[in-house]
Amino acid sequence: MTDVSSREDDVVDAVVETLCAAAPSIRAGLPGRRVYEEGTNPSGERQMEADTYADELLLKRLRPLDGVGEYASEERPDVIDVGEGVSVALDPLDGSTNLKPNNVMGTLYSVYDEPLPTGGENLLAAGYILYGPVTTLVAARDGVVSEYILESGVKRPLREELTLPDDPAIFSFGGRVNRWFDEFEAFASETERTEGMKLRYGGSMIGDVNQILHYGGVFAYPAQTDAPKGKLRQQFEGFPIGYIIECAGGRSSDGETSLLSGTPEGIHDRVPVYIGNDSLVESLEARLD
């Protein structure tokens, strides 16, 4: 993981503070933006008005920051040059389809010290803002994960040096069961039969991963017969989630190796995502081998 220079450290601080300050505006803008727009995003998914709103707001807030060189978003086809310095990649509103049933969603960020697309080894920091019953920030940096309550966009420390519990309790598997490969289906069946493990899947990756972080367990959005490279985006989701979980003492994998090992050819490249307690992800990798 990359050492952060004093200058880059200040820029990362500014990026995270800016995202936190924008959180109340994003949350306040959700009620009136619960409908789909025409067309799709670069990944071929339908965009809700809330997706576009969050993306435009965050670009507006981050663009003026000294030391930010690039802005990239799941909602935009290309990287935007905004100056000189670090690169910021965002999923502005992960889980936006949860707006209709009023379930959890969030903003996922990652900061790199190289132009995009780039590999996970160039991550400086990653984290997410979770819009749940309360608004929280989970921030990973320099190998440490911390959790904060956000009140009016201001951070209040909740837990420092957050790590996955030793006794896993949750499993959360995405995708369509009839499109799972046999090897993953076997692992899923074995996990379901494990005493003490409970199924928790809410349709927002950030919300599902947040449960793994707090209760221990395994999250997977696997390769599928119709999507052998998975569904989640490597630059926007695979890298930051892998970084957060590894900083918290867990393990991440694309089925063979750490999620942080790959380098995408394009910013919207996809990757299978498996994260959680070390023993569970190791067992999963053995099944997929």
N, C-alpha and C positions, 0 to 999 in steps of 0.2 A: 504494500500500500504506500502511496506517495507521501513523502514528507512535505509538509506545507510551509513555505517560506513565510516570513513575517508579513510581507506585502499580501500574499495570497490569503493568509489567515484573516487579514482585515477585510478582504473582499468577500470571503466566504461568510464572515460575520454580517456584512452588509446585505448579502443576498438573502440569508436566513431571516434577518430582521425585516427585510422588505416583504418577504412572503408572509411572515407572521402578521405584519401590519395590514396586508391585503385580505387576510382571512375573514374579518368581519364583513367586508364589502362583498366577498364571494358568497358568504353564507346569507347575507341579507338579499342578494340578488337571485337566490334560487327559487322562491315561491312563484314568481311570475315567468319563469323560463323552463317549464316542465314539459315542453312540446318539442317535437322533432323539427329540424330544418330540412329543406330540400337538399338532396345530394348526400355525399359521404365524406369522411375524412380520408387521409392518404392510405389508411389501412383497410378501406372499404367498409367501415362501420358508419352507421347513421349517426349524425351529430345532433345533440339536443341544443337548444338555444343556450342552455347553461354552460355547455362545453365551450362554445364560441365566446361567450361572455367572460368566462374565467381566463381563457387564453388571451384575449385582447387586453383585459385588465392587467394581467401579470406582465405581458410585454411592455405595456405602458409604464408600469412601475419599475421594471428592471432595466429598461433601455437607458435611462439617464445615469445609472450607477457607474462611477469611475472604476475601471478594472474589470468590467464585464465585456467580453469580446464577441461572444456568440449567444444567441437564443434559439433554442429548438423546442418544438412542441409536437406531441402526438397529433395535434389538430392541424398542423401545417406541413406541406410537402417538403419544404426545404429549410435549411439552417439560415437564420437571419444574422447578418453582420451588424453588430451594434456598437463596435468600438475595438479596443485592444484589451486582451486579458483572458480571463477564464471563460469556459463554455458552460452554459446552464441548459440542462435538458429537463423538460417538465411533462408530466401527465397532468394537465391543469385541473381535471375533475375526474379522477378514477371512480368508476362505479356510477356514472351519471344516470344509467338506466334505473338505478335505485330511487331516483326522484319520484317516480310514479307511486311506488308503495311506501315512500318516505322511510327508506332504510339508509344505512351508513354509506358515506362516500368520502373522498379526500383528495388532496393535492400531493403528488409525489414529485420530489426533486432530486437531481444529482448535479454535482459540480465537478468539472474536469479541468486539468491543466494543459490540455491539448485540444486542437480543433476537432470538431465532430465530422464524421463518425470516428470514434476512438475506442480503445479497449478499456476494460475494467481496471487495469493496473494504473490508469491515469486518473482515477477518482480521487478527489480531495475530500468530498463530503457527500452525504446523501441523507434523506429523511422524508417524512411525510407529515402533513397536517390532516388530522382526522376530524371530520364533521359528524360527531356522534351526539349523544345527549349533552356532552360538553365538548368543547373544541380543545384538542391536544396536539402537541408537536412531539414527534419522535425523531431525534437527530443523532446521526452516527458520524463520528469524526475522530481521527487519530486513534482508531481501534476501540473507541468507547461509545456506548449508546446511552443517551439521556432522554428523559421524558419530562414534558412541561405541560402545564395548563395554560391555555391562552385566554386571557381576559382583556377584551377590547384590543386585541392584537398584541398585547404585552405578555412576555413569557414569565411564568412563575414556576420554579423548579418543583417537580413532583417526585421523580426518582432518578438517581445518578447511577452510572455503571449498571444499567439494566442488562440482565442475562436471562437466557432461556432456563426455565425450571428443569431440574434433573429428571423429574418424573413426568413424561409426556402424557397429555390428557385429551388432545384434540386432533382429529384428522379432517382435512378439508380438500376435496378433490374436484377440479373443474372439468369442463368438457362434457361431451355426450358419451354415456357409458357404452352404447353400442358402437362407438367409434374408437374406443380404447384398444391399444394393442394387447394381445393376450398376456404378455409379461407384466404389464402394469395392472391389468385386471386381476391377475393372481396376487400381486402385492396388495391391492386394494381389499380383496377378499380376506387376506391374512390379517390386515390391519383392523378390519371390521370385527374380526373374531377375538381381537386382543382385549383381554380384560382391562377395564378402566378407560378405554379409548371411546370418545364420543364424536359423532359426526356433527360438525358445525360448518355450514357453507352459506354465505350470505350474498354472493354475487358481486361483491366489491373486493378486488384483490387486496387492497390496503386493509380493509376491515378483516378479511380472513387471515392475512399475515399478522395483523396486530393481535389477534387471538392466539396464534402460535407463539408470538413473542411473550405473551403474558402467562399462558397456560402450558406451553410446551406441546410438541406434537409434530405433525408434518402437513405441509401444504404442497399441492401439486397442480399445475396445469400442464398435463402431459402432452407428448407427441400423440397425434391421432392418425387414424388411417387416411383421413382426408386432409390432414395438416401435419405431415411428418416433422416439420420444423416448429410445431407448436403454434400458439396463438399470441402469446405475450411478446412485446417488443423488447429486444435485447438492450438497446440504449436507454430506453425510458423506464423499463420495468425490471428486466433481468439483472442488470448491473446494480442499480440502487438497492433492490430487495436483497440480492445476494450479499452485498456489502453490509447492510444493516444486520442481517442474520449472522454473518460470520463475525462481525464486531461484537455481537451479543453471545458469542461462544457456540453458535450453531454451525450448521454445514449447509452449503448450497451446491446445486449440481444441475447440469444440463442433461443428465443421464449418464455422463461419463466422467466429467471433471467439474471443477468449480465454475460457477456462472461467471466469475471474474476473469476467466482465462481467455475467453474468445474475443475477437475483434470483428465487428460487423462491417460489411461492405457498404451498407447504406444505413441511414438513421432509423429506417422503419423495418429493418430485418427482424425476424422472429426467432424465438428460442423456446424449447421446453423448459419449464421452471419447476424445480423440486427443492424445497427448503425445509429446515426443521432441526430437530435434535440429531446429533451426529449419528447415533446408532440406527435411527430410522432411515435417514437418507443413505447411509452406507448399505443397509439391507436392501433398499430400493435399487441402488446402483447395481448390486449383485444380481437382482432379478432381471434387470434390463441388459446385463452384459451378454 
